[in-house]
Amino acid sequence: MVDIHHICKRYLRGDTMRNRLIYTALLLAALISSASAASWSGGVITDSDSWYIYRESSNLSLNFEQSVQGQVSPVDYRGRSLSPFHSYYGDLELNDLRVKERTAALEGSLSTEELLTIHSSINNSVNATWYKPAGSDLWTIDFYEKWPVKLNYSKSMAYSGRGINNRDFVGNNRDFVGANFLYNREFSKERTLNASLERLNATILATDESLQDVLVRATRSTEYRLKAHTTGISNFKYRQVGPDEEIVNAGDERYVGVYDIEKNILMKSRFDLYKAEEDWLPCCYGGWSDMNYRDQKGFGKSTKGVFDCSCCKPLLQA
């Protein structure tokens, strides 16, 4: 493994945020293989409070396909009979896009098919800017990350036997969908998951004394399709977070008995950065006296008033 560490820390003094630390860190770990990983962190510290963020992702591509058909049944081993049992454990996390699944089954027939494709990229740099207008005590700190992730995951399952429990969960930067199927003797499901993360913008407003506002906005999409037959207890939860991290959509459902359930949940959030256009040369720009004669001559005589601010002075009344 080759480790490359680049940490940038800056103390802003004088006409800046005195004794406050605004920092960004980029930690790169380059693996001598087909994948590489990276992380970055940022923070803002004031007299009374602080804010931090940590992100991690990779240059990664994965294709996974699996098919299982069989009977969960007792096995004779060294003169004893081992109790039949099946378990499944799956975890995946890239840049706060998370997929988790757990399955436990007793004796019975079981068949599953699944196909997973995922691609993530860290080829773009992470940028941070901060500024404070003249005469104001309010700082604006911006972080911009474009480390996209795209995931497609389909899975089908059928079971008949003494009992099966199945749980799955997908989280995408504060949004999530979760489903639990418990104590089922007859159970089947078909699930399709399409999730993506495009970029993340974070804006922090702060003074020397305290944080004034924090906005963390990820442009993302989560689509969850489900068709299930259940004979036990089924529980569904979902949540979508808005631009100010407030909950804009949420649900919690519970079914006990025999049900055929179909669901299609689509959550999208898009946040674009807009920068107000500035005049090419604002009046009262300053700097005329510091220019050499040749440069002054190149602009012409009429330009002097823009640079020395005389164009902004009120006219004297007669």
Residue frames as qw, qx, qy, qz and C-alpha x, y, z in Angstrom:
[[0.000, 0.888, 0.460, 0.000, 0.00, 0.00, 0.00],
 [0.385, 0.224, -0.008, 0.895, 1.20, 3.50, -0.84],
 [0.198, -0.792, -0.507, 0.277, -0.08, 6.20, 1.53],
 [0.280, 0.354, 0.106, 0.886, -0.15, 9.84, 0.45],
 [0.250, -0.720, -0.547, 0.345, -1.25, 12.37, 3.07],
 [0.207, 0.358, 0.120, 0.903, -1.96, 16.00, 2.27],
 [0.275, -0.712, -0.584, 0.277, -3.36, 18.12, 5.10],
 [0.193, 0.479, 0.100, 0.851, -4.06, 21.82, 4.68],
 [0.367, -0.702, -0.524, 0.313, -4.61, 23.85, 7.87],
 [0.250, 0.476, 0.068, 0.840, -4.89, 27.62, 7.87],
 [0.242, -0.613, -0.502, 0.561, -5.28, 30.08, 10.72],
 [0.199, 0.706, 0.341, 0.588, -6.96, 33.28, 9.56],
 [0.427, -0.486, -0.333, 0.686, -5.72, 36.38, 11.37],
 [0.131, -0.087, 0.138, 0.978, -5.79, 40.16, 11.14],
 [0.443, 0.122, -0.079, -0.885, -8.82, 41.23, 9.15],
 [0.573, -0.030, -0.748, -0.334, -10.01, 37.63, 9.19],
 [0.793, -0.481, -0.245, -0.282, -11.59, 35.27, 11.67],
 [0.011, 0.685, -0.619, 0.385, -9.10, 35.69, 14.52],
 [0.226, -0.319, 0.863, -0.319, -7.92, 32.52, 16.19],
 [0.832, 0.194, 0.299, -0.425, -10.56, 30.52, 14.34],
 [0.267, -0.297, 0.847, 0.350, -9.52, 27.43, 12.47],
 [0.780, 0.448, 0.072, -0.431, -11.06, 26.68, 9.13],
 [0.245, -0.471, 0.807, 0.258, -9.47, 23.59, 7.70],
 [0.885, 0.306, -0.112, -0.331, -9.73, 21.06, 4.95],
 [0.404, -0.472, 0.777, 0.105, -7.90, 17.78, 4.81],
 [0.818, 0.389, -0.267, -0.329, -7.43, 15.44, 1.92],
 [0.510, -0.433, 0.743, -0.020, -6.18, 11.99, 2.82],
 [0.741, 0.440, -0.365, -0.352, -5.31, 9.75, -0.07],
 [0.598, -0.333, 0.729, 0.008, -4.54, 6.06, 0.21],
 [0.615, 0.515, -0.420, -0.424, -3.54, 4.64, -3.15],
 [0.816, -0.170, 0.550, -0.057, -3.67, 0.86, -3.34],
 [0.078, 0.456, -0.750, -0.472, -1.45, -0.91, -5.83],
 [0.331, 0.276, 0.902, -0.010, -4.43, -2.68, -7.35],
 [0.087, 0.456, 0.636, 0.616, -7.52, -1.88, -9.38],
 [0.284, -0.840, -0.423, -0.185, -9.08, 0.31, -6.68],
 [0.347, 0.188, -0.340, 0.854, -7.99, 3.40, -4.77],
 [0.339, -0.742, -0.573, 0.080, -9.59, 5.10, -1.76],
 [0.224, 0.325, -0.138, 0.908, -9.65, 8.67, -0.49],
 [0.301, -0.731, -0.587, 0.179, -11.22, 10.72, 2.27],
 [0.190, 0.425, -0.070, 0.882, -11.53, 14.39, 3.12],
 [0.345, -0.648, -0.603, 0.311, -12.66, 16.31, 6.15],
 [0.126, 0.521, 0.055, 0.842, -13.53, 19.91, 6.88],
 [0.414, -0.594, -0.602, 0.337, -14.41, 21.96, 9.90],
 [0.025, 0.675, 0.020, 0.738, -15.22, 25.41, 11.24],
 [0.533, -0.395, -0.578, 0.475, -14.45, 26.40, 14.84],
 [0.080, -0.758, -0.073, -0.644, -15.80, 29.51, 16.61],
 [0.089, -0.449, 0.567, -0.685, -15.64, 30.78, 20.20],
 [0.596, -0.147, 0.466, -0.637, -18.73, 28.82, 21.28],
 [0.871, 0.171, 0.411, -0.209, -19.27, 25.91, 18.88],
 [0.098, -0.463, 0.744, 0.472, -17.87, 23.98, 15.93],
 [0.845, 0.373, 0.139, -0.357, -18.88, 21.97, 12.86],
 [0.243, -0.447, 0.803, 0.311, -17.13, 19.07, 11.12],
 [0.859, 0.363, -0.003, -0.361, -17.66, 16.87, 8.10],
 [0.326, -0.423, 0.816, 0.223, -15.91, 13.66, 7.02],
 [0.813, 0.433, -0.011, -0.388, -16.36, 11.90, 3.68],
 [0.370, -0.404, 0.806, 0.225, -14.83, 8.76, 2.21],
 [0.826, 0.457, 0.102, -0.313, -15.10, 7.05, -1.17],
 [0.580, -0.290, 0.662, 0.375, -13.12, 5.09, -3.78],
 [0.455, 0.451, -0.521, -0.564, -12.43, 4.59, -7.44],
 [0.388, -0.063, 0.901, -0.183, -14.35, 1.34, -7.57],
 [0.642, 0.152, -0.397, -0.637, -16.28, -0.86, -9.99],
 [0.302, -0.115, 0.913, -0.251, -18.04, -4.04, -8.92],
 [0.684, 0.052, -0.409, -0.602, -20.23, -6.57, -10.71],
 [0.208, -0.164, 0.905, -0.334, -21.68, -9.35, -8.60],
 [0.707, 0.013, -0.352, -0.613, -24.11, -12.06, -9.69],
 [0.114, -0.188, 0.927, -0.304, -25.37, -15.02, -7.65],
 [0.733, -0.111, -0.338, -0.580, -27.98, -17.75, -7.87],
 [0.092, -0.216, 0.897, -0.373, -28.81, -20.20, -5.06],
 [0.770, -0.130, -0.256, -0.570, -31.37, -23.01, -5.06],
 [0.366, 0.187, -0.875, 0.255, -31.53, -25.67, -2.40],
 [0.691, -0.532, -0.430, -0.233, -33.01, -27.22, 0.71],
 [0.126, -0.590, 0.559, -0.569, -32.12, -26.05, 4.19],
 [0.912, -0.187, -0.288, -0.224, -31.93, -29.47, 5.86],
 [0.692, -0.633, 0.347, 0.002, -30.11, -31.39, 8.62],
 [0.573, 0.611, -0.542, 0.063, -26.56, -32.61, 7.94],
 [0.930, -0.354, -0.034, 0.094, -24.95, -35.67, 9.53],
 [0.322, 0.765, -0.448, 0.334, -21.48, -34.87, 10.83],
 [0.224, 0.363, -0.801, 0.419, -19.32, -37.30, 12.84],
 [0.272, -0.257, -0.910, 0.177, -22.24, -39.22, 14.18],
 [0.052, 0.524, 0.532, -0.663, -24.45, -36.25, 15.00],
 [0.262, 0.668, 0.584, 0.379, -27.11, -34.36, 13.15],
 [0.204, -0.147, -0.081, 0.964, -26.45, -30.64, 12.68],
 [0.244, 0.682, 0.544, -0.424, -29.51, -28.42, 12.89],
 [0.447, 0.511, 0.464, 0.569, -30.46, -26.89, 9.51],
 [0.143, -0.831, -0.182, 0.507, -29.79, -23.17, 9.23],
 [0.536, 0.499, 0.275, 0.623, -29.13, -20.54, 6.57],
 [0.228, -0.813, -0.160, 0.511, -27.73, -17.04, 7.13],
 [0.520, 0.569, 0.246, 0.588, -26.87, -14.15, 4.83],
 [0.328, -0.770, -0.117, 0.535, -25.00, -10.95, 5.69],
 [0.534, 0.484, 0.290, 0.630, -24.33, -8.07, 3.29],
 [0.223, -0.838, -0.140, 0.478, -22.91, -4.57, 3.87],
 [0.546, 0.389, 0.280, 0.687, -21.91, -1.93, 1.35],
 [0.140, -0.910, -0.212, 0.327, -21.02, 1.74, 1.95],
 [0.536, 0.189, 0.238, 0.788, -19.52, 4.34, -0.40],
 [0.071, 0.174, 0.035, 0.982, -19.64, 8.07, 0.34],
 [0.319, 0.126, 0.519, -0.783, -22.66, 7.80, 2.64],
 [0.740, 0.118, -0.329, -0.575, -24.59, 5.57, 0.22],
 [0.234, -0.294, 0.879, -0.292, -25.27, 2.41, 2.24],
 [0.780, -0.016, -0.415, -0.468, -26.92, -0.94, 1.55],
 [0.195, -0.309, 0.856, -0.365, -27.44, -3.57, 4.25],
 [0.793, -0.055, -0.344, -0.500, -29.22, -6.93, 4.22],
 [0.210, -0.299, 0.871, -0.327, -29.64, -9.80, 6.69],
 [0.788, -0.025, -0.368, -0.494, -31.36, -13.16, 6.24],
 [0.183, -0.274, 0.894, -0.305, -31.81, -16.09, 8.66],
 [0.753, 0.036, -0.326, -0.571, -33.80, -19.19, 7.74],
 [0.588, -0.245, 0.731, -0.245, -34.70, -22.51, 9.36],
 [0.374, 0.021, 0.892, 0.252, -35.41, -25.80, 7.60],
 [0.530, 0.669, 0.358, -0.378, -37.16, -25.40, 4.28],
 [0.661, 0.392, 0.406, 0.495, -36.69, -24.79, 0.56],
 [0.132, -0.825, 0.016, 0.549, -34.86, -21.62, -0.52],
 [0.632, 0.395, 0.365, 0.558, -33.99, -19.98, -3.83],
 [0.101, -0.862, -0.040, 0.494, -32.38, -16.59, -4.42],
 [0.634, 0.428, 0.271, 0.584, -31.03, -14.64, -7.38],
 [0.179, -0.902, -0.091, 0.382, -29.22, -11.32, -7.22],
 [0.626, 0.453, 0.167, 0.612, -27.32, -8.95, -9.49],
 [0.313, -0.867, -0.094, 0.376, -25.31, -6.01, -8.17],
 [0.598, 0.438, 0.098, 0.664, -23.39, -3.37, -10.14],
 [0.306, -0.902, -0.141, 0.270, -21.73, -0.36, -8.57],
 [0.606, 0.412, 0.034, 0.679, -19.41, 2.35, -9.81],
 [0.313, -0.912, -0.143, 0.225, -17.84, 5.20, -7.85],
 [0.609, 0.518, -0.016, 0.600, -15.26, 7.84, -8.73],
 [0.435, -0.799, -0.107, 0.401, -12.94, 10.17, -6.80],
 [0.636, 0.284, 0.245, 0.675, -11.22, 11.68, -9.84],
 [0.042, 0.820, 0.154, 0.549, -12.48, 15.21, -9.14],
 [0.325, 0.145, -0.511, 0.783, -10.81, 17.40, -6.51],
 [0.325, -0.742, -0.573, 0.127, -12.65, 18.64, -3.40],
 [0.254, 0.469, -0.013, 0.846, -12.70, 22.43, -3.15],
 [0.355, -0.699, -0.507, 0.358, -13.17, 24.82, -0.23],
 [0.224, 0.503, 0.073, 0.832, -13.56, 28.60, -0.29],
 [0.329, -0.687, -0.524, 0.380, -14.18, 31.21, 2.41],
 [0.219, 0.404, 0.123, 0.879, -14.78, 34.95, 2.32],
 [0.193, -0.669, -0.537, 0.477, -16.09, 37.86, 4.39],
 [0.261, 0.792, 0.292, 0.469, -17.42, 41.07, 2.83],
 [0.307, 0.229, -0.276, 0.882, -15.74, 44.30, 3.88],
 [0.291, -0.301, 0.188, -0.888, -17.41, 45.79, 6.95],
 [0.835, -0.240, -0.237, -0.434, -19.22, 42.54, 7.84],
 [0.328, -0.504, 0.750, -0.274, -18.51, 40.08, 10.64],
 [0.882, 0.124, 0.347, -0.295, -20.14, 37.17, 8.81],
 [0.105, -0.436, 0.818, 0.360, -17.97, 34.50, 7.19],
 [0.875, 0.289, 0.033, -0.388, -19.24, 32.24, 4.38],
 [0.244, -0.447, 0.846, 0.160, -17.41, 28.92, 4.04],
 [0.833, 0.329, -0.078, -0.438, -18.21, 26.62, 1.10],
 [0.408, -0.302, 0.845, 0.167, -17.18, 23.01, 0.47],
 [0.729, 0.441, -0.156, -0.500, -17.78, 21.41, -2.93],
 [0.411, -0.274, 0.864, 0.096, -17.39, 17.69, -3.59],
 [0.756, 0.376, -0.206, -0.494, -18.06, 15.77, -6.80],
 [0.085, -0.295, 0.952, -0.008, -17.41, 12.12, -5.97],
 [0.717, 0.040, -0.183, -0.671, -20.29, 10.34, -7.75],
 [0.259, -0.103, 0.951, -0.137, -21.63, 6.90, -6.89],
 [0.667, 0.119, -0.282, -0.679, -24.09, 4.82, -8.92],
 [0.238, -0.128, 0.939, -0.214, -25.63, 1.57, -7.70],
 [0.713, 0.047, -0.325, -0.620, -28.07, -0.90, -9.29],
 [0.091, -0.190, 0.936, -0.283, -29.13, -3.91, -7.25],
 [0.740, -0.068, -0.255, -0.618, -31.86, -6.45, -8.02],
 [0.022, -0.198, 0.944, -0.262, -32.72, -9.46, -5.88],
 [0.742, -0.173, -0.291, -0.578, -35.44, -12.10, -5.79],
 [0.048, -0.244, 0.889, -0.384, -36.10, -14.66, -3.07],
 [0.758, -0.203, -0.320, -0.531, -38.57, -17.50, -2.44],
 [0.039, 0.263, -0.869, 0.417, -38.87, -19.60, 0.72],
 [0.775, -0.304, -0.243, -0.498, -41.16, -22.23, 2.18],
 [0.596, 0.092, -0.720, 0.344, -40.44, -23.88, 5.51],
 [0.509, -0.512, -0.600, 0.344, -40.33, -23.52, 9.28],
 [0.168, -0.932, -0.202, 0.251, -39.46, -19.82, 9.28],
 [0.596, 0.281, 0.114, 0.743, -37.40, -17.04, 7.68],
 [0.154, -0.877, -0.173, 0.420, -36.46, -13.49, 8.67],
 [0.576, 0.352, 0.270, 0.687, -35.24, -10.96, 6.11],
 [0.135, -0.876, -0.165, 0.433, -34.20, -7.33, 6.56],
 [0.586, 0.324, 0.240, 0.702, -32.91, -4.82, 4.03],
 [0.169, -0.869, -0.169, 0.434, -31.95, -1.17, 4.21],
 [0.556, 0.422, 0.201, 0.687, -30.73, 1.49, 1.79],
 [0.231, -0.847, -0.187, 0.440, -29.49, 4.90, 2.94],
 [0.547, 0.469, 0.240, 0.651, -28.44, 7.74, 0.67],
 [0.228, 0.206, -0.146, 0.940, -27.08, 10.83, 2.45],
 [0.227, 0.046, 0.489, -0.841, -29.81, 11.11, 5.12],
 [0.739, 0.084, -0.186, -0.642, -32.59, 9.57, 2.97],
 [0.104, -0.227, 0.966, -0.068, -33.42, 5.93, 3.63],
 [0.796, -0.045, -0.249, -0.549, -35.80, 3.03, 2.95],
 [0.077, -0.308, 0.915, -0.248, -35.96, -0.05, 5.16],
 [0.792, -0.085, -0.298, -0.526, -38.03, -3.26, 5.10],
 [0.199, -0.306, 0.877, -0.312, -38.29, -6.07, 7.68],
 [0.789, -0.044, -0.401, -0.464, -40.00, -9.44, 7.09],
 [0.149, -0.386, 0.806, -0.424, -40.15, -11.58, 10.24],
 [0.455, 0.016, 0.811, -0.368, -41.47, -15.05, 11.17],
 [0.652, 0.392, -0.229, -0.607, -42.55, -16.04, 7.66],
 [0.689, -0.058, 0.723, 0.009, -43.28, -19.67, 6.78],
 [0.590, 0.526, 0.498, 0.356, -44.11, -18.78, 3.18],
 [0.121, -0.832, 0.047, 0.539, -42.23, -15.83, 1.75],
 [0.642, 0.346, 0.384, 0.566, -41.20, -14.36, -1.59],
 [0.016, -0.880, -0.070, 0.469, -39.94, -10.99, -2.72],
 [0.633, 0.433, 0.258, 0.588, -38.62, -9.20, -5.78],
 [0.233, -0.881, -0.091, 0.402, -36.71, -5.99, -5.10],
 [0.609, 0.505, 0.144, 0.594, -35.03, -3.52, -7.44],
 [0.368, -0.817, -0.098, 0.433, -32.85, -0.75, -6.11],
 [0.550, 0.540, 0.122, 0.625, -31.36, 2.13, -8.13],
 [0.386, -0.868, -0.129, 0.283, -29.44, 4.74, -6.15],
 [0.613, 0.460, 0.022, 0.643, -27.02, 7.48, -7.14],
 [0.343, -0.804, -0.104, 0.474, -25.06, 10.35, -5.63],
 [0.555, 0.736, 0.120, 0.368, -23.91, 13.15, -7.93],
 [0.364, 0.433, -0.298, 0.769, -22.27, 15.71, -5.66],
 [0.466, -0.674, -0.496, 0.286, -22.36, 17.43, -2.27],
 [0.165, 0.620, -0.062, 0.764, -22.32, 21.14, -1.39],
 [0.517, -0.585, -0.506, 0.367, -21.85, 22.41, 2.17],
 [0.126, 0.649, 0.000, 0.750, -22.23, 26.08, 3.15],
 [0.528, -0.511, -0.516, 0.441, -21.48, 27.36, 6.66],
 [0.015, 0.793, 0.044, 0.607, -22.24, 30.88, 7.86],
 [0.708, -0.446, -0.376, 0.398, -20.29, 31.89, 10.97],
 [0.020, -0.924, 0.167, -0.344, -19.02, 34.83, 12.98],
 [0.245, 0.473, -0.710, 0.460, -16.16, 34.88, 15.47],
 [0.444, -0.280, 0.537, -0.660, -18.68, 34.12, 18.22],
 [0.618, 0.099, 0.724, -0.288, -20.82, 31.31, 16.80],
 [0.157, 0.140, 0.831, 0.514, -22.14, 29.35, 13.84],
 [0.372, 0.247, 0.111, -0.888, -25.09, 31.08, 12.21],
 [0.841, 0.306, 0.090, -0.437, -26.26, 28.47, 9.69],
 [0.276, -0.341, 0.863, 0.252, -25.12, 25.13, 8.27],
 [0.785, 0.410, 0.043, -0.462, -26.43, 23.73, 4.97],
 [0.276, -0.318, 0.869, 0.258, -25.26, 20.32, 3.75],
 [0.710, 0.451, 0.132, -0.524, -26.92, 19.46, 0.45],
 [0.359, -0.206, 0.848, 0.330, -26.31, 16.28, -1.53],
 [0.607, 0.358, -0.276, -0.654, -27.68, 15.90, -5.05],
 [0.178, -0.155, 0.969, -0.071, -28.95, 12.31, -5.02],
 [0.693, 0.037, -0.297, -0.655, -31.62, 9.87, -6.16],
 [0.209, -0.134, 0.940, -0.235, -33.06, 6.70, -4.59],
 [0.696, 0.048, -0.309, -0.646, -35.57, 4.37, -6.28],
 [0.215, -0.154, 0.923, -0.280, -36.87, 1.33, -4.37],
 [0.689, 0.035, -0.364, -0.626, -39.26, -1.13, -6.03],
 [0.180, -0.179, 0.915, -0.313, -40.69, -4.08, -4.12],
 [0.752, -0.081, -0.339, -0.559, -43.15, -6.92, -4.71],
 [0.023, 0.280, -0.884, 0.374, -43.54, -9.33, -1.77],
 [0.744, -0.336, -0.437, -0.376, -45.72, -12.13, -0.41],
 [0.072, 0.366, -0.703, 0.606, -45.50, -12.38, 3.36],
 [0.670, -0.397, -0.580, -0.240, -47.15, -14.60, 5.99],
 [0.578, -0.308, -0.505, 0.563, -45.65, -13.09, 9.14],
 [0.174, -0.869, -0.210, 0.412, -44.84, -9.55, 10.31],
 [0.553, 0.436, 0.240, 0.668, -43.82, -6.91, 7.77],
 [0.234, -0.839, -0.179, 0.457, -42.55, -3.43, 8.57],
 [0.543, 0.518, 0.227, 0.620, -41.60, -0.58, 6.20],
 [0.258, -0.823, -0.133, 0.488, -39.94, 2.72, 6.98],
 [0.564, 0.439, 0.235, 0.659, -38.75, 5.53, 4.74],
 [0.219, -0.833, -0.166, 0.479, -37.57, 9.13, 5.10],
 [0.538, 0.544, 0.201, 0.612, -36.59, 11.96, 2.76],
 [0.390, -0.611, -0.185, 0.664, -34.68, 15.01, 3.96],
 [0.339, 0.900, 0.256, 0.092, -35.09, 18.48, 2.47],
 [0.503, 0.671, -0.149, 0.524, -32.60, 21.26, 1.64],
 [0.169, -0.699, 0.399, -0.569, -32.27, 22.39, 5.26],
 [0.251, 0.151, -0.926, 0.237, -32.09, 18.78, 6.55],
 [0.539, -0.004, 0.421, -0.729, -35.71, 18.90, 7.62],
 [0.291, 0.140, 0.944, 0.074, -37.82, 15.77, 7.14],
 [0.375, 0.217, -0.223, -0.873, -40.11, 16.39, 4.15],
 [0.805, 0.012, -0.387, -0.449, -41.43, 12.84, 3.62],
 [0.079, -0.320, 0.886, -0.325, -41.60, 9.94, 6.07],
 [0.795, -0.121, -0.278, -0.525, -43.57, 6.76, 6.58],
 [0.118, -0.281, 0.901, -0.308, -43.82, 3.81, 8.99],
 [0.773, 0.000, -0.258, -0.580, -46.06, 0.86, 8.11],
 [0.218, -0.262, 0.911, -0.234, -46.68, -2.50, 9.79],
 [0.757, 0.057, -0.356, -0.545, -48.55, -5.57, 8.51],
 [0.313, -0.248, 0.877, -0.266, -49.31, -8.75, 10.50],
 [0.759, 0.304, 0.464, -0.341, -50.79, -11.70, 8.61],
 [0.606, 0.178, 0.638, 0.440, -50.88, -12.82, 5.01],
 [0.218, 0.846, 0.059, -0.484, -50.30, -10.03, 2.50],
 [0.666, 0.360, 0.341, 0.557, -49.26, -9.35, -1.09],
 [0.181, -0.862, -0.063, 0.470, -47.45, -6.02, -1.08],
 [0.620, 0.458, 0.240, 0.589, -46.17, -3.86, -3.93],
 [0.244, -0.864, -0.083, 0.431, -44.23, -0.62, -3.44],
 [0.602, 0.476, 0.148, 0.624, -42.46, 1.93, -5.60],
 [0.335, -0.870, -0.116, 0.343, -40.62, 4.70, -3.76],
 [0.602, 0.463, 0.099, 0.643, -38.68, 7.37, -5.67],
 [0.340, -0.874, -0.118, 0.328, -36.83, 10.14, -3.82],
 [0.613, 0.439, 0.098, 0.650, -34.81, 12.82, -5.62],
 [0.274, -0.890, -0.097, 0.351, -33.01, 15.88, -4.32],
 [0.640, 0.426, 0.160, 0.620, -31.09, 18.28, -6.56],
 [0.275, -0.887, -0.077, 0.364, -29.12, 21.33, -5.44],
 [0.641, 0.539, 0.111, 0.534, -27.30, 23.59, -7.90],
 [0.430, -0.507, -0.098, 0.740, -24.72, 26.22, -7.05],
 [0.324, 0.830, 0.310, 0.331, -25.51, 29.65, -8.43],
 [0.488, -0.341, -0.064, 0.801, -22.98, 32.45, -8.44],
 [0.202, 0.908, 0.270, -0.248, -24.16, 35.97, -9.01],
 [0.654, 0.433, 0.160, 0.599, -22.43, 37.59, -11.94],
 [0.323, -0.722, -0.094, 0.605, -20.32, 40.64, -11.12],
 [0.397, 0.910, -0.039, -0.118, -19.55, 43.62, -13.31],
 [0.838, 0.326, -0.117, 0.422, -16.33, 43.26, -15.22],
 [0.412, 0.193, -0.266, 0.850, -14.94, 46.45, -13.71],
 [0.278, -0.784, -0.546, 0.096, -17.01, 47.85, -10.80],
 [0.103, 0.851, -0.028, 0.515, -16.86, 51.59, -10.19],
 [0.378, -0.799, 0.373, -0.282, -14.41, 52.77, -7.52],
 [0.957, 0.102, -0.247, 0.112, -12.06, 49.89, -8.24],
 [0.471, -0.821, 0.295, 0.131, -8.90, 51.64, -6.97],
 [0.819, -0.137, 0.395, 0.392, -5.29, 51.12, -7.98],
 [0.509, 0.838, 0.102, 0.168, -4.84, 53.88, -10.57],
 [0.110, -0.926, 0.360, -0.043, -1.89, 55.41, -8.76],
 [0.676, -0.408, 0.602, 0.123, -0.08, 52.06, -8.61],
 [0.807, 0.459, 0.340, 0.147, -0.17, 51.52, -12.37],
 [0.462, -0.286, 0.319, 0.777, 2.76, 52.47, -14.56],
 [0.221, 0.540, -0.084, -0.808, 2.39, 55.18, -17.16],
 [0.166, 0.164, -0.794, -0.561, 2.26, 52.81, -20.13],
 [0.047, -0.365, -0.929, 0.052, -0.66, 50.87, -18.62],
 [0.109, 0.612, 0.411, -0.667, -2.49, 54.10, -17.78],
 [0.183, 0.444, -0.387, -0.788, -2.02, 55.33, -21.31],
 [0.083, -0.041, -0.931, -0.352, -3.37, 52.09, -22.71],
 [0.036, 0.534, 0.801, -0.269, -6.69, 52.56, -20.86],
 [0.097, 0.616, 0.380, 0.683, -7.15, 56.16, -21.96],
 [0.025, 0.243, -0.331, 0.911, -7.86, 59.32, -20.00],
 [0.592, -0.340, -0.182, -0.708, -11.57, 58.61, -19.44],
 [0.786, -0.184, -0.590, 0.032, -10.75, 55.52, -17.34],
 [0.271, 0.282, -0.541, 0.745, -9.01, 57.45, -14.56],
 [0.449, -0.341, 0.162, -0.810, -12.25, 58.32, -12.85],
 [0.885, -0.177, -0.351, -0.251, -13.18, 54.66, -12.44],
 [0.751, 0.054, -0.508, 0.418, -9.92, 53.77, -10.71],
 [0.232, 0.164, -0.432, 0.856, -9.54, 56.83, -8.45],
 [0.107, -0.527, -0.793, 0.286, -13.26, 56.76, -7.44],
 [0.042, 0.223, 0.027, -0.973, -13.96, 60.27, -8.68],
 [0.315, -0.199, -0.660, -0.652, -16.86, 58.85, -10.69],
 [0.426, -0.475, -0.766, 0.083, -18.58, 58.01, -7.39],
 [0.194, -0.243, -0.366, 0.877, -18.26, 61.44, -5.81],
 [0.176, 0.774, 0.592, -0.138, -21.47, 63.47, -5.64],
 [0.345, 0.553, 0.226, 0.724, -21.65, 66.54, -7.86],
 [0.208, -0.299, -0.354, 0.861, -21.16, 69.86, -6.12],
 [0.146, 0.804, 0.574, 0.049, -24.24, 72.04, -6.23],
 [0.313, 0.471, 0.080, 0.821, -23.83, 75.54, -7.59]]
